[in-house]
Amino acid sequence: MITLHTIASGSEGNCALLSAGGTHLLLDAGISCRRITVALDELGLAPSDVTAVLVTHDHSDHVSGLDTMSRRWHTPIYGSPAALRQLAYRIAGVSPLLHEIACETPFELGAFTVTAFPTSHDGHGGVDYRFDSLGASAGALTDTGYVTDQARRVLTGVELLVLESNHDVEWLRSGPYPYQLKRRILSDVGHLSNDAAAEFAAQLARTGTRQIVLAHLSRENNSPQRALETVCAALSGMGVAVEVAPRGVVSRAYVAEGAVCKK
């Protein structure tokens, strides 16, 4: 069984916790060390219980808490070579904690088998992850301008997925953002729209995905209701539960039990 809680989701900061068999992994640390500590305490955990942090890329809303965490907790940090090079430049003394990973090469972290795959984003070394444990599976796909072939391949059959549904295209185009920012978000190195998320969600539903948590929603160019309407319309009659991750508080427990599908 894999349990997943989102701790923060959105451009102000991103962080999630995955747990299985006594192993606890943080996916990103884009909020303060204090907020992460409070969230862990809410979940009955201490910082010393965290086995590792897995980094998706080097943007501040995914790594801003790592400076303080690395000094206080000395938790191992995993990520792509390019992302970890950026962390080594920015955070004094962090290098001994850094562990490079290779895409589509599964590795073991406690009770988890973790498989990274590349994303398409304008950060350094963007990746996301699939997590398997005793037949249960969970994955994450956020901060990508489009769904890469590797993402489609690795996430096939995943039971529980955290999926970016960043913006409504028309809302973004008619909204208050400067032209260059709109162009970036809509580009192949930007963010997934509700429509793109819906298309991929339907594809995964046909391979066994049964829970989707929509994440990284824009405050200005989206709403939880709009994201749900778009994605749920594509999943009508497919038996998939869809929710939106809360922006700034710890979510309920999303559970993958391995009863529906296996990799």
C-alpha positions as CSV (number, residue, x, y, z in Angstrom):
1,M,0.0,0.0,0.0
2,I,1.2,3.5,-0.9
3,T,-0.2,6.6,0.9
4,L,0.2,10.0,-0.6
5,H,-0.4,13.4,0.9
6,T,0.1,16.7,-0.9
7,I,1.5,19.3,1.5
8,A,1.5,22.2,-0.9
9,S,0.4,22.6,-4.6
10,G,0.7,25.6,-6.8
11,S,3.1,28.3,-8.0
12,E,3.7,29.4,-4.4
13,G,5.2,26.1,-3.5
14,N,5.0,22.3,-4.1
15,C,5.6,19.4,-1.8
16,A,4.1,15.9,-1.3
17,L,4.8,13.0,1.0
18,L,4.6,9.3,-0.1
19,S,4.8,6.5,2.4
20,A,5.0,2.7,2.2
21,G,6.3,0.1,4.5
22,G,7.9,2.6,6.9
23,T,9.6,4.5,4.1
24,H,8.7,8.2,3.8
25,L,9.7,10.2,0.7
26,L,9.2,13.9,0.1
27,L,8.5,14.8,-3.5
28,D,10.0,18.3,-3.8
29,A,10.5,20.8,-1.0
30,G,9.2,24.1,-2.4
31,I,8.0,25.5,0.9
32,S,9.8,26.5,4.1
33,C,11.4,23.9,6.3
34,R,9.1,25.1,9.1
35,R,6.0,24.4,7.1
36,I,7.3,21.0,6.1
37,T,8.0,20.2,9.8
38,V,4.5,21.3,10.8
39,A,3.0,19.1,8.1
40,L,5.0,16.1,9.1
41,D,4.0,16.6,12.7
42,E,0.4,16.8,11.6
43,L,0.9,13.4,10.0
44,G,2.6,11.9,13.1
45,L,6.1,12.1,11.6
46,A,9.4,13.8,12.5
47,P,12.0,15.1,10.0
48,S,14.2,12.2,11.0
49,D,11.5,9.8,9.5
50,V,12.0,11.2,6.0
51,T,14.2,8.7,4.0
52,A,14.9,11.1,1.1
53,V,13.8,14.1,-0.9
54,L,13.2,13.6,-4.7
55,V,13.5,16.8,-6.7
56,T,11.7,17.3,-10.0
57,H,13.6,20.4,-11.1
58,D,15.4,23.5,-9.8
59,H,12.7,26.1,-9.8
60,S,12.2,27.8,-6.4
61,D,8.6,26.6,-5.9
62,H,10.1,23.1,-5.8
63,V,13.4,23.5,-3.9
64,S,13.2,26.6,-1.7
65,G,13.1,24.6,1.5
66,L,16.2,22.5,0.7
67,D,18.8,25.0,2.0
68,T,17.5,24.9,5.6
69,M,16.5,21.2,5.4
70,S,20.0,20.2,4.2
71,R,21.6,21.9,7.1
72,R,19.2,20.8,9.8
73,W,18.1,17.3,8.6
74,H,21.0,16.1,6.4
75,T,18.4,14.1,4.4
76,P,19.6,12.6,1.1
77,I,18.4,14.4,-2.0
78,Y,17.8,12.6,-5.3
79,G,17.4,14.2,-8.7
80,S,18.7,14.5,-12.3
81,P,22.4,15.4,-12.8
82,A,21.4,18.8,-14.2
83,A,19.1,19.7,-11.4
84,L,21.6,18.6,-8.7
85,R,24.3,20.7,-10.3
86,Q,22.1,23.7,-9.8
87,L,21.5,22.8,-6.1
88,A,25.3,22.4,-5.6
89,Y,25.9,25.9,-6.9
90,R,23.2,27.4,-4.8
91,I,23.4,25.6,-1.4
92,A,26.7,25.6,0.4
93,G,27.8,22.2,1.7
94,V,24.9,20.3,0.1
95,S,27.0,18.1,-2.3
96,P,27.5,15.1,0.1
97,L,23.7,14.7,0.2
98,L,23.1,14.7,-3.5
99,H,22.4,11.5,-5.4
100,E,22.1,11.4,-9.2
101,I,19.5,9.3,-10.9
102,A,19.1,8.1,-14.5
103,C,15.8,8.2,-16.3
104,E,13.9,5.0,-16.8
105,T,16.4,3.1,-14.6
106,P,14.4,1.9,-11.5
107,F,16.2,2.2,-8.2
108,E,15.3,1.1,-4.6
109,L,14.6,3.6,-1.8
110,G,13.5,1.6,1.2
111,A,10.1,0.0,0.4
112,F,9.8,1.8,-2.9
113,T,11.0,1.1,-6.4
114,V,11.4,4.5,-8.0
115,T,11.5,5.2,-11.7
116,A,12.2,8.7,-13.0
117,F,11.3,10.0,-16.5
118,P,12.1,13.3,-18.2
119,T,9.6,16.2,-18.5
120,S,9.6,19.2,-20.8
121,H,10.0,22.4,-18.7
122,D,12.3,25.4,-18.6
123,G,14.0,24.4,-15.4
124,H,17.2,22.4,-15.3
125,G,17.0,18.6,-15.7
126,G,13.2,18.3,-15.2
127,V,12.0,14.8,-14.2
128,D,9.0,13.2,-12.6
129,Y,8.5,9.9,-10.9
130,R,6.7,6.6,-10.6
131,F,6.6,4.8,-7.3
132,D,6.0,1.1,-6.9
133,S,5.7,-0.9,-3.6
134,L,4.4,-4.4,-3.3
135,G,2.0,-4.2,-6.2
136,A,0.8,-0.7,-5.5
137,S,1.7,2.2,-7.7
138,A,1.6,6.0,-7.7
139,G,3.1,8.6,-9.9
140,A,3.4,12.3,-10.5
141,L,3.5,14.4,-13.6
142,T,3.7,18.2,-13.1
143,D,5.6,21.1,-14.6
144,T,5.8,19.9,-18.1
145,G,4.7,21.7,-21.3
146,Y,3.5,18.4,-22.9
147,V,3.4,14.8,-21.9
148,T,6.6,13.2,-23.0
149,D,6.8,9.8,-24.6
150,Q,8.8,8.6,-21.6
151,A,6.0,9.8,-19.2
152,R,3.4,7.9,-21.2
153,R,5.6,4.8,-21.1
154,V,6.5,4.9,-17.4
155,L,3.1,5.9,-16.1
156,T,1.2,3.3,-18.0
157,G,-1.0,1.4,-15.5
158,V,-0.2,3.5,-12.5
159,E,-3.0,3.3,-10.0
160,L,-2.8,6.8,-8.4
161,L,-1.5,9.9,-10.2
162,V,-0.8,13.5,-9.2
163,L,-1.3,15.3,-12.5
164,E,-0.7,18.9,-13.4
165,S,-3.8,20.8,-14.6
166,N,-2.4,24.3,-14.5
167,H,-4.6,26.5,-16.7
168,D,-7.6,26.9,-18.9
169,V,-6.2,28.0,-22.2
170,E,-8.8,30.6,-23.0
171,W,-8.7,32.0,-19.5
172,L,-4.9,32.3,-19.8
173,R,-5.1,34.0,-23.2
174,S,-7.6,36.6,-22.0
175,G,-6.2,37.0,-18.6
176,P,-3.9,39.6,-17.0
177,Y,-0.5,38.0,-17.5
178,P,2.1,39.7,-19.7
179,Y,2.4,38.3,-23.3
180,Q,5.8,36.8,-22.7
181,L,4.6,34.9,-19.6
182,K,1.5,33.7,-21.4
183,R,3.7,32.5,-24.3
184,R,6.0,30.6,-21.9
185,I,3.2,28.9,-20.1
186,L,1.6,27.8,-23.4
187,S,4.9,26.6,-24.9
188,D,6.3,23.1,-24.9
189,V,8.5,24.0,-21.9
190,G,5.6,25.5,-19.9
191,H,2.7,23.8,-18.1
192,L,-0.1,21.4,-18.9
193,S,-3.5,22.9,-19.6
194,N,-6.8,21.4,-18.3
195,D,-7.4,20.0,-21.8
196,A,-3.9,18.3,-22.0
197,A,-4.4,16.9,-18.5
198,A,-7.8,15.5,-19.5
199,E,-6.5,13.9,-22.6
200,F,-3.7,12.1,-20.7
201,A,-6.0,11.2,-17.8
202,A,-8.3,9.4,-20.3
203,Q,-5.4,7.6,-21.8
204,L,-4.2,6.4,-18.4
205,A,-7.7,5.4,-17.3
206,R,-7.7,2.9,-20.2
207,T,-4.6,1.3,-18.7
208,G,-5.8,1.0,-15.2
209,T,-5.5,4.4,-13.4
210,R,-8.3,4.8,-10.9
211,Q,-7.4,7.9,-8.9
212,I,-6.2,11.3,-10.2
213,V,-5.2,14.3,-8.0
214,L,-5.1,17.5,-10.1
215,A,-2.2,19.7,-9.0
216,H,-0.3,22.9,-9.7
217,L,-3.5,24.9,-10.6
218,S,-3.0,28.6,-11.4
219,R,-4.8,31.1,-9.2
220,E,-5.3,33.5,-12.0
221,N,-6.0,31.3,-15.0
222,N,-7.9,28.3,-13.6
223,S,-10.2,27.2,-10.8
224,P,-10.7,23.9,-9.1
225,Q,-14.2,23.7,-10.5
226,R,-13.0,24.4,-14.1
227,A,-10.2,21.8,-13.9
228,L,-12.6,19.2,-12.5
229,E,-15.2,19.9,-15.1
230,T,-12.7,19.5,-18.0
231,V,-11.0,16.4,-16.7
232,C,-14.1,14.6,-15.4
233,A,-15.8,15.2,-18.8
234,A,-13.0,13.2,-20.5
235,L,-13.3,10.5,-17.9
236,S,-17.1,10.1,-17.9
237,G,-18.1,6.5,-17.3
238,M,-14.5,5.3,-16.8
239,G,-14.6,4.8,-13.0
240,V,-11.9,7.2,-12.1
241,A,-12.0,9.3,-8.9
242,V,-10.8,12.8,-9.5
243,E,-9.9,15.5,-6.9
244,V,-8.0,18.7,-6.7
245,A,-5.1,19.0,-4.4
246,P,-5.5,21.7,-1.8
247,R,-3.2,24.6,-2.4
248,G,-1.7,25.3,1.0
249,V,-2.7,22.7,3.5
250,V,-2.1,19.0,4.0
251,S,-4.5,16.9,1.9
252,R,-6.3,13.8,3.0
253,A,-4.6,10.5,2.5
254,Y,-4.8,9.2,-1.1
255,V,-4.2,5.5,-1.0
256,A,-3.0,3.0,-3.7
257,E,-3.6,-0.5,-2.6
258,G,-2.5,-2.5,-5.6
259,A,-5.8,-4.2,-6.0
260,V,-6.6,-2.7,-9.4
261,C,-3.5,-2.8,-11.4
262,K,0.2,-3.7,-11.3
263,K,3.0,-2.6,-13.4
